[in-house]
Amino acid sequence: MASSNSKIRVVQYGLGHIGQEVVHLLIKKPRFALVGVIDNDPLKAGRSVSELLGMPHAPKVRVSGDGPACLARVRPDAVIHTTGSSVKGTFSQLVDILESGAHCISSTEELLYPDLRNPALARKLDRLARQEQVALLGTGVNPGFAMDILPLCLTGICQSVSSIHVTRVLDASHRRLPLQRKIGAGLNVREFKNLVRAEKLGHVGLLESMMLLAEGLGWKLDRCAEKIEPKIAPRRLATSHLVISKGSVAGLRQVATGFRRGKPVLVLDLLMFVGAKASYDFIQIKGRPSLESKVIKGIHGDVATVAALVNAVPRVIESGKTGLISMLDLPVPRMAP
């Protein structure tokens, strides 16, 4: 593993939009050395990173379509993994990474708090990581910071806390088409509700954020609830990808609520829709003292996710922790040089 004075050897696993931006950032940071890139897309495998991303000064690295072979060949200190949202869907990839003896920092949303939906798989990953003496971390901006770690940090100046309400508003007008599709933009209400029932629409990770926040506060919740509702376009709306007619779905409102002693003590209110007047992140804490904090222009999801992943790498390595860890096991997030 890398010493405190040597470059951290990193492999990027997954070359979608976030993965590509991770590569750009890794190359800019003197603390890191990009030693491999993995993606099973046949249109990407075999091509040089320089050619694929239009980066003439990029390291001479070719995209590998064979994850285990690449990891065995370059033996990285850490892998940044950005291929999917579910633990079940990415499990085999995570196993390959851990078996290679590398730390893994993943954007898989369910991995932020995997005991919620995947306790059996979480135990297997934890055992494997401990066996290989490496760490596995799920993180990002949401989940991983905006609606869990950031409000938790703010409670550090409270003598007591009775409730936390976090509101995150995102104007999706200028975001990528996959995000606009994920929030149902352009659908009619019936289509939206059918996809919600089929669990094929909405933000992944809101309940995970709530559980992590509750654990950080030492709270045991009686129960939790989540609801997803459409935000209706009040007029014709257009993005560079979609035209949304009046009365169609412009996006969603997704709310997770945690109850303690019968009372709602944690509310995470996420609004992502085309045509929002402003993006912002607002945190309201009731306690001693009560406080309110607002990120006026909002935390940019893609940019911040890339930063969160890259910045976590040295903190994971320097922590010396092994097994399946969470953001609660690490020092306060900060920028890596």
C-alpha positions as a Python dict, from the first residue, in 0.01 Angstrom:
ca = {
    (1, 'M'): (0, 0, 0),
    (2, 'A'): (104, 359, -60),
    (3, 'S'): (320, 535, 198),
    (4, 'S'): (241, 887, 311),
    (5, 'N'): (499, 1026, 67),
    (6, 'S'): (424, 817, -244),
    (7, 'K'): (148, 853, -497),
    (8, 'I'): (-167, 652, -437),
    (9, 'R'): (-212, 406, -724),
    (10, 'V'): (-577, 414, -830),
    (11, 'V'): (-790, 218, -1077),
    (12, 'Q'): (-1117, 369, -1200),
    (13, 'Y'): (-1386, 100, -1235),
    (14, 'G'): (-1671, 222, -1458),
    (15, 'L'): (-1641, 484, -1729),
    (16, 'G'): (-1982, 642, -1742),
    (17, 'H'): (-2022, 1016, -1688),
    (18, 'I'): (-1914, 1009, -1322),
    (19, 'G'): (-1629, 766, -1392),
    (20, 'Q'): (-1496, 986, -1670),
    (21, 'E'): (-1501, 1289, -1444),
    (22, 'V'): (-1321, 1091, -1174),
    (23, 'V'): (-1045, 1016, -1425),
    (24, 'H'): (-1015, 1386, -1511),
    (25, 'L'): (-983, 1478, -1143),
    (26, 'L'): (-737, 1200, -1056),
    (27, 'I'): (-505, 1314, -1334),
    (28, 'K'): (-511, 1671, -1202),
    (29, 'K'): (-429, 1572, -843),
    (30, 'P'): (-57, 1521, -762),
    (31, 'R'): (-143, 1279, -481),
    (32, 'F'): (-272, 1015, -724),
    (33, 'A'): (-145, 799, -1008),
    (34, 'L'): (-405, 656, -1244),
    (35, 'V'): (-280, 305, -1320),
    (36, 'G'): (-587, 141, -1473),
    (37, 'V'): (-940, 188, -1602),
    (38, 'I'): (-1205, -85, -1625),
    (39, 'D'): (-1528, -85, -1826),
    (40, 'N'): (-1706, -376, -1994),
    (41, 'D'): (-1848, -163, -2277),
    (42, 'P'): (-1697, -310, -2598),
    (43, 'L'): (-1693, 40, -2749),
    (44, 'K'): (-1457, 152, -2473),
    (45, 'A'): (-1251, -157, -2392),
    (46, 'G'): (-909, -153, -2554),
    (47, 'R'): (-906, 218, -2625),
    (48, 'S'): (-661, 454, -2458),
    (49, 'V'): (-791, 691, -2194),
    (50, 'S'): (-618, 973, -2380),
    (51, 'E'): (-811, 900, -2700),
    (52, 'L'): (-1143, 816, -2537),
    (53, 'L'): (-1161, 1123, -2315),
    (54, 'G'): (-975, 1364, -2541),
    (55, 'M'): (-692, 1408, -2292),
    (56, 'P'): (-359, 1419, -2481),
    (57, 'H'): (-156, 1444, -2161),
    (58, 'A'): (-331, 1154, -1984),
    (59, 'P'): (-123, 859, -1861),
    (60, 'K'): (-73, 579, -2114),
    (61, 'V'): (-355, 363, -1982),
    (62, 'R'): (-593, 153, -2189),
    (63, 'V'): (-945, 65, -2083),
    (64, 'S'): (-970, -300, -1979),
    (65, 'G'): (-1284, -505, -2028),
    (66, 'D'): (-1158, -768, -1783),
    (67, 'G'): (-1174, -639, -1425),
    (68, 'P'): (-993, -921, -1242),
    (69, 'A'): (-713, -935, -1502),
    (70, 'C'): (-656, -560, -1486),
    (71, 'L'): (-654, -556, -1107),
    (72, 'A'): (-412, -849, -1092),
    (73, 'R'): (-180, -682, -1341),
    (74, 'V'): (-156, -330, -1195),
    (75, 'R'): (-218, -411, -824),
    (76, 'P'): (-365, -72, -723),
    (77, 'D'): (-378, 69, -372),
    (78, 'A'): (-742, 170, -424),
    (79, 'V'): (-1025, 137, -672),
    (80, 'I'): (-1294, 400, -728),
    (81, 'H'): (-1606, 211, -833),
    (82, 'T'): (-1893, 385, -1017),
    (83, 'T'): (-2111, 133, -1199),
    (84, 'G'): (-2452, 102, -1030),
    (85, 'S'): (-2682, 188, -743),
    (86, 'S'): (-2762, -150, -585),
    (87, 'V'): (-2541, -375, -374),
    (88, 'K'): (-2692, -684, -537),
    (89, 'G'): (-2622, -553, -888),
    (90, 'T'): (-2260, -461, -815),
    (91, 'F'): (-2178, -742, -570),
    (92, 'S'): (-1959, -949, -803),
    (93, 'Q'): (-1758, -641, -904),
    (94, 'L'): (-1705, -547, -540),
    (95, 'V'): (-1588, -900, -464),
    (96, 'D'): (-1336, -885, -751),
    (97, 'I'): (-1199, -557, -619),
    (98, 'L'): (-1164, -676, -261),
    (99, 'E'): (-1007, -1006, -365),
    (100, 'S'): (-740, -810, -554),
    (101, 'G'): (-624, -662, -223),
    (102, 'A'): (-730, -304, -302),
    (103, 'H'): (-937, -65, -94),
    (104, 'C'): (-1265, 20, -264),
    (105, 'I'): (-1449, 352, -261),
    (106, 'S'): (-1783, 308, -434),
    (107, 'S'): (-2066, 537, -544),
    (108, 'T'): (-2315, 250, -508),
    (109, 'E'): (-2587, 432, -317),
    (110, 'E'): (-2714, 133, -119),
    (111, 'L'): (-2359, 73, 6),
    (112, 'L'): (-2379, 384, 224),
    (113, 'Y'): (-2588, 180, 471),
    (114, 'P'): (-2611, -170, 322),
    (115, 'D'): (-2766, -334, 629),
    (116, 'L'): (-3094, -164, 540),
    (117, 'R'): (-3166, -365, 223),
    (118, 'N'): (-2881, -616, 194),
    (119, 'P'): (-2769, -738, 537),
    (120, 'A'): (-2657, -1082, 417),
    (121, 'L'): (-2450, -944, 130),
    (122, 'A'): (-2311, -675, 360),
    (123, 'R'): (-2184, -943, 599),
    (124, 'K'): (-2015, -1128, 313),
    (125, 'L'): (-1845, -811, 189),
    (126, 'D'): (-1734, -722, 540),
    (127, 'R'): (-1580, -1065, 598),
    (128, 'L'): (-1400, -1059, 265),
    (129, 'A'): (-1263, -709, 317),
    (130, 'R'): (-1136, -800, 664),
    (131, 'Q'): (-981, -1118, 527),
    (132, 'E'): (-797, -916, 260),
    (133, 'Q'): (-714, -640, 513),
    (134, 'V'): (-873, -367, 302),
    (135, 'A'): (-1170, -133, 344),
    (136, 'L'): (-1490, -94, 144),
    (137, 'L'): (-1672, 240, 162),
    (138, 'G'): (-1990, 365, -1),
    (139, 'T'): (-2003, 742, -41),
    (140, 'G'): (-2092, 1033, -268),
    (141, 'V'): (-2276, 1359, -228),
    (142, 'N'): (-2632, 1229, -185),
    (143, 'P'): (-2615, 989, -17),
    (144, 'G'): (-2284, 1045, 155),
    (145, 'F'): (-2279, 1414, 242),
    (146, 'A'): (-2558, 1663, 168),
    (147, 'M'): (-2844, 1500, 359),
    (148, 'D'): (-2653, 1295, 617),
    (149, 'I'): (-2291, 1387, 700),
    (150, 'L'): (-2335, 1764, 661),
    (151, 'P'): (-2635, 1788, 901),
    (152, 'L'): (-2461, 1548, 1137),
    (153, 'C'): (-2154, 1774, 1148),
    (154, 'L'): (-2374, 2070, 1233),
    (155, 'T'): (-2500, 1890, 1543),
    (156, 'G'): (-2144, 1907, 1675),
    (157, 'I'): (-2229, 2246, 1828),
    (158, 'C'): (-2555, 2128, 1985),
    (159, 'Q'): (-2599, 2021, 2347),
    (160, 'S'): (-2909, 1829, 2247),
    (161, 'V'): (-3110, 1759, 1930),
    (162, 'S'): (-3480, 1680, 1912),
    (163, 'S'): (-3528, 1673, 1533),
    (164, 'I'): (-3360, 1739, 1199),
    (165, 'H'): (-3531, 1844, 876),
    (166, 'V'): (-3321, 1853, 558),
    (167, 'T'): (-3454, 1994, 231),
    (168, 'R'): (-3262, 1955, -92),
    (169, 'V'): (-3399, 2125, -404),
    (170, 'L'): (-3244, 2058, -744),
    (171, 'D'): (-3341, 2233, -1065),
    (172, 'A'): (-3297, 1953, -1319),
    (173, 'S'): (-3333, 2179, -1621),
    (174, 'H'): (-2964, 2171, -1711),
    (175, 'R'): (-2875, 1825, -1584),
    (176, 'R'): (-2794, 1513, -1783),
    (177, 'L'): (-3070, 1318, -1957),
    (178, 'P'): (-3024, 1009, -1732),
    (179, 'L'): (-3106, 1221, -1427),
    (180, 'Q'): (-3406, 1378, -1598),
    (181, 'R'): (-3528, 1029, -1685),
    (182, 'K'): (-3462, 904, -1331),
    (183, 'I'): (-3696, 1167, -1186),
    (184, 'G'): (-3971, 1097, -1441),
    (185, 'A'): (-3949, 1421, -1637),
    (186, 'G'): (-4176, 1411, -1941),
    (187, 'L'): (-4394, 1121, -1826),
    (188, 'N'): (-4765, 1140, -1762),
    (189, 'V'): (-4882, 1087, -1404),
    (190, 'R'): (-5001, 732, -1466),
    (191, 'E'): (-4666, 629, -1615),
    (192, 'F'): (-4487, 793, -1323),
    (193, 'K'): (-4691, 609, -1059),
    (194, 'N'): (-4650, 275, -1237),
    (195, 'L'): (-4272, 313, -1242),
    (196, 'V'): (-4267, 414, -876),
    (197, 'R'): (-4467, 101, -785),
    (198, 'A'): (-4221, -108, -988),
    (199, 'E'): (-3931, 62, -803),
    (200, 'K'): (-3786, 176, -1136),
    (201, 'L'): (-3802, 547, -1069),
    (202, 'G'): (-3674, 779, -800),
    (203, 'H'): (-3363, 860, -606),
    (204, 'V'): (-3174, 569, -452),
    (205, 'G'): (-3024, 628, -108),
    (206, 'L'): (-3262, 855, 79),
    (207, 'L'): (-3351, 593, 340),
    (208, 'E'): (-2983, 500, 364),
    (209, 'S'): (-2902, 864, 443),
    (210, 'M'): (-3167, 867, 714),
    (211, 'M'): (-3037, 548, 876),
    (212, 'L'): (-2679, 674, 871),
    (213, 'L'): (-2788, 1003, 1025),
    (214, 'A'): (-2983, 820, 1296),
    (215, 'E'): (-2686, 598, 1375),
    (216, 'G'): (-2459, 900, 1394),
    (217, 'L'): (-2692, 1056, 1650),
    (218, 'G'): (-2720, 733, 1848),
    (219, 'W'): (-3092, 716, 1778),
    (220, 'K'): (-3287, 393, 1732),
    (221, 'L'): (-3583, 465, 1506),
    (222, 'D'): (-3920, 301, 1571),
    (223, 'R'): (-3997, 296, 1201),
    (224, 'C'): (-3928, 479, 877),
    (225, 'A'): (-4141, 571, 578),
    (226, 'E'): (-4075, 694, 226),
    (227, 'K'): (-4306, 842, -35),
    (228, 'I'): (-4251, 961, -391),
    (229, 'E'): (-4488, 1204, -557),
    (230, 'P'): (-4480, 1372, -899),
    (231, 'K'): (-4413, 1742, -945),
    (232, 'I'): (-4646, 1860, -1219),
    (233, 'A'): (-4538, 2106, -1488),
    (234, 'P'): (-4746, 2425, -1449),
    (235, 'R'): (-4668, 2519, -1811),
    (236, 'R'): (-4479, 2386, -2110),
    (237, 'L'): (-4115, 2331, -2014),
    (238, 'A'): (-3816, 2248, -2231),
    (239, 'T'): (-3464, 2127, -2164),
    (240, 'S'): (-3190, 2046, -2412),
    (241, 'H'): (-3313, 1685, -2393),
    (242, 'L'): (-3689, 1696, -2335),
    (243, 'V'): (-4007, 1890, -2397),
    (244, 'I'): (-4250, 1864, -2105),
    (245, 'S'): (-4609, 1958, -2173),
    (246, 'K'): (-4826, 2138, -1921),
    (247, 'G'): (-4977, 1886, -1679),
    (248, 'S'): (-4705, 1626, -1738),
    (249, 'V'): (-4445, 1526, -1482),
    (250, 'A'): (-4159, 1772, -1436),
    (251, 'G'): (-3983, 1564, -1168),
    (252, 'L'): (-4044, 1437, -821),
    (253, 'R'): (-4066, 1501, -451),
    (254, 'Q'): (-3930, 1218, -241),
    (255, 'V'): (-3957, 1229, 138),
    (256, 'A'): (-3809, 991, 395),
    (257, 'T'): (-3932, 1019, 754),
    (258, 'G'): (-3788, 854, 1062),
    (259, 'F'): (-4000, 814, 1377),
    (260, 'R'): (-3878, 788, 1734),
    (261, 'R'): (-4114, 734, 2026),
    (262, 'G'): (-4398, 784, 1781),
    (263, 'K'): (-4279, 1128, 1664),
    (264, 'P'): (-4118, 1227, 1331),
    (265, 'V'): (-3762, 1324, 1427),
    (266, 'L'): (-3583, 1296, 1093),
    (267, 'V'): (-3730, 1431, 769),
    (268, 'L'): (-3531, 1423, 445),
    (269, 'D'): (-3721, 1614, 178),
    (270, 'L'): (-3577, 1585, -173),
    (271, 'L'): (-3720, 1781, -465),
    (272, 'M'): (-3573, 1731, -812),
    (273, 'F'): (-3765, 1874, -1103),
    (274, 'V'): (-3735, 2074, -1420),
    (275, 'G'): (-3829, 2437, -1364),
    (276, 'A'): (-3743, 2472, -996),
    (277, 'K'): (-3687, 2842, -927),
    (278, 'A'): (-3363, 2776, -742),
    (279, 'S'): (-3140, 2494, -622),
    (280, 'Y'): (-3045, 2493, -255),
    (281, 'D'): (-2973, 2275, 47),
    (282, 'F'): (-3142, 2372, 372),
    (283, 'I'): (-3087, 2212, 712),
    (284, 'Q'): (-3304, 2285, 1014),
    (285, 'I'): (-3202, 2144, 1351),
    (286, 'K'): (-3424, 2175, 1657),
    (287, 'G'): (-3237, 2143, 1983),
    (288, 'R'): (-3013, 2342, 2213),
    (289, 'P'): (-2925, 2555, 2032),
    (290, 'S'): (-3161, 2528, 1737),
    (291, 'L'): (-3003, 2634, 1410),
    (292, 'E'): (-3064, 2670, 1039),
    (293, 'S'): (-2808, 2648, 760),
    (294, 'K'): (-2854, 2700, 386),
    (295, 'V'): (-2626, 2635, 90),
    (296, 'I'): (-2774, 2909, -124),
    (297, 'K'): (-2694, 2781, -473),
    (298, 'G'): (-2711, 2417, -376),
    (299, 'I'): (-2449, 2145, -386),
    (300, 'H'): (-2384, 2038, -746),
    (301, 'G'): (-2453, 1665, -752),
    (302, 'D'): (-2213, 1544, -1022),
    (303, 'V'): (-1920, 1771, -938),
    (304, 'A'): (-1953, 1703, -568),
    (305, 'T'): (-1993, 1327, -614),
    (306, 'V'): (-1667, 1307, -806),
    (307, 'A'): (-1492, 1513, -539),
    (308, 'A'): (-1636, 1304, -257),
    (309, 'L'): (-1510, 981, -413),
    (310, 'V'): (-1159, 1106, -487),
    (311, 'N'): (-1121, 1291, -157),
    (312, 'A'): (-1221, 979, 37),
    (313, 'V'): (-937, 766, -101),
    (314, 'P'): (-650, 891, 119),
    (315, 'R'): (-877, 911, 425),
    (316, 'V'): (-973, 546, 384),
    (317, 'I'): (-612, 436, 343),
    (318, 'E'): (-480, 652, 627),
    (319, 'S'): (-755, 534, 864),
    (320, 'G'): (-605, 186, 879),
    (321, 'K'): (-957, 42, 903),
    (322, 'T'): (-1057, -279, 733),
    (323, 'G'): (-1390, -434, 648),
    (324, 'L'): (-1712, -269, 534),
    (325, 'I'): (-1689, 81, 680),
    (326, 'S'): (-1913, 387, 666),
    (327, 'M'): (-1865, 762, 655),
    (328, 'L'): (-1908, 757, 1033),
    (329, 'D'): (-1580, 564, 1063),
    (330, 'L'): (-1371, 834, 894),
    (331, 'P'): (-1248, 1183, 989),
    (332, 'V'): (-1434, 1492, 872),
    (333, 'P'): (-1446, 1507, 489),
    (334, 'R'): (-1191, 1738, 333),
    (335, 'M'): (-1025, 1804, -1),
    (336, 'A'): (-733, 1581, -97),
    (337, 'P'): (-429, 1751, -257),
}
